[in-house]
Amino acid sequence: MLVLPPELTHAQAGACLQLLLQALQAETGSQVVVDGSALATFDSSALAVLLECRRTALYGDRGLVVKALPASLAQLAQLYGVHELLPAVD
């Protein structure tokens, strides 16, 4: 499971993405789960990071789902029209 940090803004996006992509490579199974429960401070860069993780997972013939995505980030994803690309899981 990939875990998002408590803060994911433009300032942290590059470093966070690199760490998540490294962790994604170590994941096994047909579906990668991203846990967003710790995420408290974010901007639209968080969506960019999630979408790049999704692209990388799909490139490896795996799916990606998001667990505990903050409601306001889910609303932002819907506003940008990308919410269907980041399906939620309980």
CNS distance restraints for C-alpha pairs under 8 A (distance, minus, plus):
assign (resid   1 and name CA) (resid  27 and name CA) 7.28 0.50 0.50
assign (resid   1 and name CA) (resid  32 and name CA) 6.51 0.50 0.50
assign (resid   1 and name CA) (resid  33 and name CA) 5.07 0.50 0.50
assign (resid   1 and name CA) (resid  34 and name CA) 5.79 0.50 0.50
assign (resid   1 and name CA) (resid  35 and name CA) 6.89 0.50 0.50
assign (resid   2 and name CA) (resid  20 and name CA) 6.52 0.50 0.50
assign (resid   2 and name CA) (resid  23 and name CA) 6.68 0.50 0.50
assign (resid   2 and name CA) (resid  24 and name CA) 6.96 0.50 0.50
assign (resid   2 and name CA) (resid  32 and name CA) 7.54 0.50 0.50
assign (resid   2 and name CA) (resid  33 and name CA) 6.19 0.50 0.50
assign (resid   2 and name CA) (resid  34 and name CA) 4.58 0.50 0.50
assign (resid   2 and name CA) (resid  35 and name CA) 6.03 0.50 0.50
assign (resid   3 and name CA) (resid  20 and name CA) 7.88 0.50 0.50
assign (resid   3 and name CA) (resid  34 and name CA) 5.69 0.50 0.50
assign (resid   3 and name CA) (resid  35 and name CA) 4.72 0.50 0.50
assign (resid   3 and name CA) (resid  36 and name CA) 6.33 0.50 0.50
assign (resid   3 and name CA) (resid  38 and name CA) 7.87 0.50 0.50
assign (resid   4 and name CA) (resid   8 and name CA) 7.74 0.50 0.50
assign (resid   4 and name CA) (resid  34 and name CA) 7.09 0.50 0.50
assign (resid   4 and name CA) (resid  35 and name CA) 6.08 0.50 0.50
assign (resid   4 and name CA) (resid  36 and name CA) 5.24 0.50 0.50
assign (resid   4 and name CA) (resid  37 and name CA) 7.64 0.50 0.50
assign (resid   4 and name CA) (resid  38 and name CA) 6.59 0.50 0.50
assign (resid   4 and name CA) (resid  39 and name CA) 6.13 0.50 0.50
assign (resid   5 and name CA) (resid  16 and name CA) 7.93 0.50 0.50
assign (resid   5 and name CA) (resid  36 and name CA) 7.75 0.50 0.50
assign (resid   5 and name CA) (resid  38 and name CA) 6.05 0.50 0.50
assign (resid   5 and name CA) (resid  39 and name CA) 5.66 0.50 0.50
assign (resid   6 and name CA) (resid  38 and name CA) 4.88 0.50 0.50
assign (resid   6 and name CA) (resid  39 and name CA) 4.09 0.50 0.50
assign (resid   6 and name CA) (resid  40 and name CA) 5.23 0.50 0.50
assign (resid   6 and name CA) (resid  41 and name CA) 6.38 0.50 0.50
assign (resid   7 and name CA) (resid  12 and name CA) 7.60 0.50 0.50
assign (resid   7 and name CA) (resid  39 and name CA) 5.89 0.50 0.50
assign (resid   7 and name CA) (resid  40 and name CA) 6.03 0.50 0.50
assign (resid   7 and name CA) (resid  41 and name CA) 4.60 0.50 0.50
assign (resid   7 and name CA) (resid  42 and name CA) 5.74 0.50 0.50
assign (resid   8 and name CA) (resid  12 and name CA) 5.59 0.50 0.50
assign (resid   8 and name CA) (resid  13 and name CA) 6.07 0.50 0.50
assign (resid   8 and name CA) (resid  16 and name CA) 7.60 0.50 0.50
assign (resid   8 and name CA) (resid  39 and name CA) 7.28 0.50 0.50
assign (resid   8 and name CA) (resid  41 and name CA) 6.25 0.50 0.50
assign (resid   8 and name CA) (resid  42 and name CA) 4.71 0.50 0.50
assign (resid   8 and name CA) (resid  43 and name CA) 6.94 0.50 0.50
assign (resid   8 and name CA) (resid  45 and name CA) 7.10 0.50 0.50
assign (resid   8 and name CA) (resid  46 and name CA) 5.69 0.50 0.50
assign (resid   9 and name CA) (resid  13 and name CA) 5.92 0.50 0.50
assign (resid   9 and name CA) (resid  41 and name CA) 7.23 0.50 0.50
assign (resid   9 and name CA) (resid  42 and name CA) 4.83 0.50 0.50
assign (resid   9 and name CA) (resid  43 and name CA) 5.11 0.50 0.50
assign (resid   9 and name CA) (resid  44 and name CA) 7.35 0.50 0.50
assign (resid   9 and name CA) (resid  45 and name CA) 5.61 0.50 0.50
assign (resid   9 and name CA) (resid  46 and name CA) 6.38 0.50 0.50
assign (resid  10 and name CA) (resid  14 and name CA) 7.71 0.50 0.50
assign (resid  10 and name CA) (resid  43 and name CA) 7.12 0.50 0.50
assign (resid  10 and name CA) (resid  44 and name CA) 7.94 0.50 0.50
assign (resid  10 and name CA) (resid  45 and name CA) 5.36 0.50 0.50
assign (resid  10 and name CA) (resid  46 and name CA) 7.91 0.50 0.50
assign (resid  12 and name CA) (resid  16 and name CA) 5.90 0.50 0.50
assign (resid  13 and name CA) (resid  17 and name CA) 5.88 0.50 0.50
assign (resid  13 and name CA) (resid  45 and name CA) 6.24 0.50 0.50
assign (resid  13 and name CA) (resid  46 and name CA) 6.96 0.50 0.50
assign (resid  13 and name CA) (resid  49 and name CA) 6.60 0.50 0.50
assign (resid  14 and name CA) (resid  18 and name CA) 6.38 0.50 0.50
assign (resid  15 and name CA) (resid  19 and name CA) 6.42 0.50 0.50
assign (resid  16 and name CA) (resid  20 and name CA) 6.12 0.50 0.50
assign (resid  16 and name CA) (resid  49 and name CA) 7.84 0.50 0.50
assign (resid  17 and name CA) (resid  21 and name CA) 5.99 0.50 0.50
assign (resid  17 and name CA) (resid  49 and name CA) 5.77 0.50 0.50
assign (resid  17 and name CA) (resid  52 and name CA) 7.94 0.50 0.50
assign (resid  17 and name CA) (resid  53 and name CA) 7.67 0.50 0.50
assign (resid  18 and name CA) (resid  22 and name CA) 6.24 0.50 0.50
assign (resid  19 and name CA) (resid  23 and name CA) 6.25 0.50 0.50
assign (resid  20 and name CA) (resid  24 and name CA) 5.94 0.50 0.50
assign (resid  20 and name CA) (resid  53 and name CA) 7.33 0.50 0.50
assign (resid  21 and name CA) (resid  25 and name CA) 6.31 0.50 0.50
assign (resid  21 and name CA) (resid  53 and name CA) 6.48 0.50 0.50
assign (resid  21 and name CA) (resid  56 and name CA) 7.63 0.50 0.50
assign (resid  22 and name CA) (resid  26 and name CA) 6.81 0.50 0.50
assign (resid  23 and name CA) (resid  27 and name CA) 6.54 0.50 0.50
assign (resid  24 and name CA) (resid  32 and name CA) 7.41 0.50 0.50
assign (resid  24 and name CA) (resid  53 and name CA) 7.67 0.50 0.50
assign (resid  24 and name CA) (resid  57 and name CA) 7.42 0.50 0.50
assign (resid  27 and name CA) (resid  32 and name CA) 6.99 0.50 0.50
assign (resid  28 and name CA) (resid  32 and name CA) 7.90 0.50 0.50
assign (resid  29 and name CA) (resid  62 and name CA) 7.57 0.50 0.50
assign (resid  30 and name CA) (resid  61 and name CA) 7.29 0.50 0.50
assign (resid  30 and name CA) (resid  62 and name CA) 4.74 0.50 0.50
assign (resid  30 and name CA) (resid  63 and name CA) 6.31 0.50 0.50
assign (resid  31 and name CA) (resid  62 and name CA) 5.21 0.50 0.50
assign (resid  31 and name CA) (resid  63 and name CA) 4.51 0.50 0.50
assign (resid  31 and name CA) (resid  64 and name CA) 5.52 0.50 0.50
assign (resid  31 and name CA) (resid  65 and name CA) 7.28 0.50 0.50
assign (resid  32 and name CA) (resid  57 and name CA) 7.20 0.50 0.50
assign (resid  32 and name CA) (resid  62 and name CA) 6.93 0.50 0.50
assign (resid  32 and name CA) (resid  63 and name CA) 6.03 0.50 0.50
assign (resid  32 and name CA) (resid  64 and name CA) 4.67 0.50 0.50
assign (resid  32 and name CA) (resid  65 and name CA) 6.36 0.50 0.50
assign (resid  33 and name CA) (resid  64 and name CA) 5.87 0.50 0.50
assign (resid  33 and name CA) (resid  65 and name CA) 5.08 0.50 0.50
assign (resid  33 and name CA) (resid  66 and name CA) 5.74 0.50 0.50
assign (resid  33 and name CA) (resid  67 and name CA) 6.78 0.50 0.50
assign (resid  34 and name CA) (resid  64 and name CA) 7.37 0.50 0.50
assign (resid  34 and name CA) (resid  65 and name CA) 6.27 0.50 0.50
assign (resid  34 and name CA) (resid  66 and name CA) 4.74 0.50 0.50
assign (resid  34 and name CA) (resid  67 and name CA) 5.91 0.50 0.50
assign (resid  35 and name CA) (resid  66 and name CA) 6.03 0.50 0.50
assign (resid  35 and name CA) (resid  67 and name CA) 4.77 0.50 0.50
assign (resid  35 and name CA) (resid  68 and name CA) 6.10 0.50 0.50
assign (resid  35 and name CA) (resid  69 and name CA) 7.25 0.50 0.50
assign (resid  36 and name CA) (resid  66 and name CA) 6.96 0.50 0.50
assign (resid  36 and name CA) (resid  67 and name CA) 5.98 0.50 0.50
assign (resid  36 and name CA) (resid  68 and name CA) 5.10 0.50 0.50
assign (resid  36 and name CA) (resid  69 and name CA) 4.78 0.50 0.50
assign (resid  36 and name CA) (resid  70 and name CA) 6.86 0.50 0.50
assign (resid  37 and name CA) (resid  67 and name CA) 7.27 0.50 0.50
assign (resid  37 and name CA) (resid  68 and name CA) 4.91 0.50 0.50
assign (resid  37 and name CA) (resid  69 and name CA) 6.33 0.50 0.50
assign (resid  37 and name CA) (resid  70 and name CA) 7.06 0.50 0.50
assign (resid  39 and name CA) (resid  69 and name CA) 7.83 0.50 0.50
assign (resid  39 and name CA) (resid  70 and name CA) 7.07 0.50 0.50
assign (resid  40 and name CA) (resid  70 and name CA) 7.64 0.50 0.50
assign (resid  42 and name CA) (resid  46 and name CA) 6.16 0.50 0.50
assign (resid  42 and name CA) (resid  73 and name CA) 7.95 0.50 0.50
assign (resid  43 and name CA) (resid  47 and name CA) 7.87 0.50 0.50
assign (resid  44 and name CA) (resid  48 and name CA) 6.73 0.50 0.50
assign (resid  44 and name CA) (resid  76 and name CA) 7.55 0.50 0.50
assign (resid  45 and name CA) (resid  49 and name CA) 6.24 0.50 0.50
assign (resid  46 and name CA) (resid  50 and name CA) 6.26 0.50 0.50
assign (resid  47 and name CA) (resid  51 and name CA) 6.03 0.50 0.50
assign (resid  47 and name CA) (resid  73 and name CA) 7.82 0.50 0.50
assign (resid  47 and name CA) (resid  77 and name CA) 6.96 0.50 0.50
assign (resid  48 and name CA) (resid  52 and name CA) 6.18 0.50 0.50
assign (resid  49 and name CA) (resid  53 and name CA) 6.27 0.50 0.50
assign (resid  50 and name CA) (resid  54 and name CA) 6.17 0.50 0.50
assign (resid  50 and name CA) (resid  86 and name CA) 7.76 0.50 0.50
assign (resid  51 and name CA) (resid  55 and name CA) 6.19 0.50 0.50
assign (resid  51 and name CA) (resid  85 and name CA) 7.65 0.50 0.50
assign (resid  51 and name CA) (resid  86 and name CA) 7.61 0.50 0.50
assign (resid  52 and name CA) (resid  56 and name CA) 6.20 0.50 0.50
assign (resid  53 and name CA) (resid  57 and name CA) 6.11 0.50 0.50
assign (resid  53 and name CA) (resid  64 and name CA) 7.91 0.50 0.50
assign (resid  54 and name CA) (resid  58 and name CA) 6.08 0.50 0.50
assign (resid  54 and name CA) (resid  63 and name CA) 7.22 0.50 0.50
assign (resid  54 and name CA) (resid  64 and name CA) 5.68 0.50 0.50
assign (resid  54 and name CA) (resid  85 and name CA) 7.97 0.50 0.50
assign (resid  54 and name CA) (resid  86 and name CA) 7.82 0.50 0.50
assign (resid  55 and name CA) (resid  59 and name CA) 6.10 0.50 0.50
assign (resid  56 and name CA) (resid  60 and name CA) 6.50 0.50 0.50
assign (resid  57 and name CA) (resid  61 and name CA) 6.46 0.50 0.50
assign (resid  57 and name CA) (resid  62 and name CA) 5.02 0.50 0.50
assign (resid  57 and name CA) (resid  63 and name CA) 6.01 0.50 0.50
assign (resid  57 and name CA) (resid  64 and name CA) 6.51 0.50 0.50
assign (resid  58 and name CA) (resid  62 and name CA) 5.01 0.50 0.50
assign (resid  58 and name CA) (resid  63 and name CA) 5.88 0.50 0.50
assign (resid  58 and name CA) (resid  64 and name CA) 7.77 0.50 0.50
assign (resid  64 and name CA) (resid  86 and name CA) 7.15 0.50 0.50
assign (resid  64 and name CA) (resid  87 and name CA) 7.56 0.50 0.50
assign (resid  65 and name CA) (resid  86 and name CA) 5.99 0.50 0.50
assign (resid  65 and name CA) (resid  87 and name CA) 5.12 0.50 0.50
assign (resid  65 and name CA) (resid  88 and name CA) 5.59 0.50 0.50
assign (resid  65 and name CA) (resid  89 and name CA) 6.14 0.50 0.50
assign (resid  66 and name CA) (resid  86 and name CA) 6.34 0.50 0.50
assign (resid  66 and name CA) (resid  87 and name CA) 6.09 0.50 0.50
assign (resid  66 and name CA) (resid  88 and name CA) 4.78 0.50 0.50
assign (resid  66 and name CA) (resid  89 and name CA) 5.89 0.50 0.50
assign (resid  67 and name CA) (resid  88 and name CA) 5.74 0.50 0.50
assign (resid  67 and name CA) (resid  89 and name CA) 5.12 0.50 0.50
assign (resid  67 and name CA) (resid  90 and name CA) 5.95 0.50 0.50
assign (resid  68 and name CA) (resid  88 and name CA) 7.58 0.50 0.50
assign (resid  68 and name CA) (resid  89 and name CA) 7.72 0.50 0.50
assign (resid  68 and name CA) (resid  90 and name CA) 7.27 0.50 0.50
assign (resid  69 and name CA) (resid  73 and name CA) 6.74 0.50 0.50
assign (resid  69 and name CA) (resid  74 and name CA) 6.45 0.50 0.50
assign (resid  69 and name CA) (resid  88 and name CA) 7.50 0.50 0.50
assign (resid  70 and name CA) (resid  74 and name CA) 6.31 0.50 0.50
assign (resid  71 and name CA) (resid  75 and name CA) 6.17 0.50 0.50
assign (resid  72 and name CA) (resid  76 and name CA) 6.20 0.50 0.50
assign (resid  73 and name CA) (resid  77 and name CA) 6.18 0.50 0.50
assign (resid  74 and name CA) (resid  78 and name CA) 6.26 0.50 0.50
assign (resid  74 and name CA) (resid  83 and name CA) 6.75 0.50 0.50
assign (resid  75 and name CA) (resid  79 and name CA) 6.12 0.50 0.50
assign (resid  76 and name CA) (resid  80 and name CA) 6.23 0.50 0.50
assign (resid  77 and name CA) (resid  81 and name CA) 6.07 0.50 0.50
assign (resid  77 and name CA) (resid  82 and name CA) 5.19 0.50 0.50
assign (resid  77 and name CA) (resid  83 and name CA) 4.74 0.50 0.50
assign (resid  78 and name CA) (resid  82 and name CA) 5.95 0.50 0.50
assign (resid  78 and name CA) (resid  83 and name CA) 4.79 0.50 0.50
assign (resid  78 and name CA) (resid  84 and name CA) 8.00 0.50 0.50
assign (resid  82 and name CA) (resid  86 and name CA) 7.05 0.50 0.50
assign (resid  83 and name CA) (resid  87 and name CA) 6.96 0.50 0.50
